[in-house]
Amino acid sequence: MNLVVDASAVLAVLLGEKENSKVVLTLAKAESLLSPMIIFYEVLNGLKYGVTRKRLIKEEAGEAWEKFRELGIEMIEQEGEAEAIFELACDRNISVYDAAYIVLAKKFKCQLLSLDKRLAELV
């Protein structure tokens, strides 16, 4: 099965958040992982905040970044879907970033894995 993953789900896996073990199991079952290009920046930013909030040291963040790269997430360019993303963001009062994940999941007719249940339900 294809699976669209957002940064919250990926960071939970990378940082070993035990309360999110269901996320790990779902990722393990996926044949391929898809995400908008923005995930690159969101994961990197999440790791940066982990360091600045003293939850991680830089070396741990570096190891988590390598694990992220090893996940093999196919990062999809969505420039041609800008209008659909913008419309969804306005209609549902969500961020453009979140709308990009939803539009991608709808395009590929697959589940969105996110810790934000409201977001996942919009697919």
C-alpha positions, -999 to +999 in steps of 0.1 A: +000+000+000+011+036-007+011+059+023+014+097+025+032+106+057+035+140+073+063+154+094+046+147+128+044+110+120+079+108+107+094+128+137+075+104+161+093+075+145+127+092+142+126+103+178+113+070+192+082+083+208+069+051+223+033+065+228+031+065+190+040+029+183+010+025+161+027+050+137+057+027+135+036-003+127+017+015+100+049+028+084+063-007+084+034-021+064+036+005+037+051-005+003+060+031-005+060+064+014+050+096-003+051+132+009+051+167-004+086+183-008+078+204+023+085+174+046+122+179+040+120+213+057+095+203+084+115+174+096+147+194+096+130+222+115+116+197+140+151+183+147+164+219+151+137+226+177+146+193+194+182+207+198+172+242+208+147+229+234+174+205+247+155+174+239+183+163+216+219+170+211+232+179+177+247+144+171+213+128+179+196+152+155+222+142+128+215+105+134+178+111+131+183+130+099+202+100+085+173+078+095+149+101+077+169+098+045+170+061+048+132+059+050+132+064+013+102+088+012+094+099-023+091+136-021+066+149-047+066+183-063+031+199-063+035+231-082+007+221-106-017+216-077-012+250-061-048+260-068-063+229-052-040+232-022-049+269-017-086+262-021-086+234+004-066+255+029-091+283+027-122+261+027-110+241+058-091+268+075-059+248+077-023+257+067-012+254+031+014+229+043-013+206+058-035+210+027-005+198+005-004+165+024-042+161+020-042+169-018-013+144-023-032+116-004-063+123-025-043+123-057-028+089-050-059+076-033-041+065-002-042+071+036-025+101+052-005+091+083-004+120+107-005+125+145-031+152+138-063+131+136-083+160+123-059+164+094-060+126+085-098+127+086-099+153+058-086+129+032 
